[in-house]
Amino acid sequence: DAKTTQPPSMDCAEGRAANLPCNHSTISGNEYVYWYRQIHSQGPQYIIHGLKNNETNEMASLIITEDRKSSTLILPHATLRDTAVYYCIVRVLQRAGNNRKLIWGLGTSLAVNP
Amino acid sequence: ETGVTQTPRHLVMGMTNKKSLKCEQHLGHNAMYWYKQSAKKPLELMFVYSLEERVENNSVPSRFSPECPNSSHLFLHLHTLQPEDSALYLCASSLIGGGASNEQFFGPGTRLTVL
């Protein structure tokens, strides 16, 4: 089962910041938070990830609360091309083979409106 | 363009057919994955190959048979499928080990319809 909960859908006006929340209250100390998005008819695309500190890259910013029980993905100036399903995922470290597993949920469907 | 290609992009097959899905990555990664994405359901991890060895098989029926001949190629062989196997099949690759961040790069998927 997914270790994250997200709102099923959100709207955002073009040019404004899109703030996508995610709850992961059962996250363990060594588990990372990853964000991906999936534009219609394409495969998922990696956006950003973090453990404890806030992170920023050319696509987005990730704000993680101090207790690590929730996070927010920020798209600073949303465009129509940012319309997609956004997945917040906890990367679980499995015991066997040092393998790391992404546990996917249903994500948030973000609609950016003109 | 993510560096992961999948063929075919669309496939329609009968329940008695045998077909194969192909995935190729040009990123120098050492792990490859097959996922199934059905409508209204989360992505389901099917198989994981690390350094060309299968390290995970998530209770996938034997009518799905993966093959990883080298670190750049991954196949999913299909036979006697059921209509409920209709879905988007996604391939991904990543770097694992050595402190790599393990972000996965996905192909565009194969849309499979089983009649």
Interface residues (C-beta under 8 A of the other chain):
Chain A: A2 Y34 S41 Q42 G43 P44 Q45 Y46 H49 R91 A96 G97 N98 N99 R100 K101 L102 W104 G105 L106
Chain B: T2 V4 K40 K41 P42 L43 L45 V48 S50 V55 E56 L90 A92 I96 G97 S101 N102 E103 Q104 F105 F106 G107 P108 G109
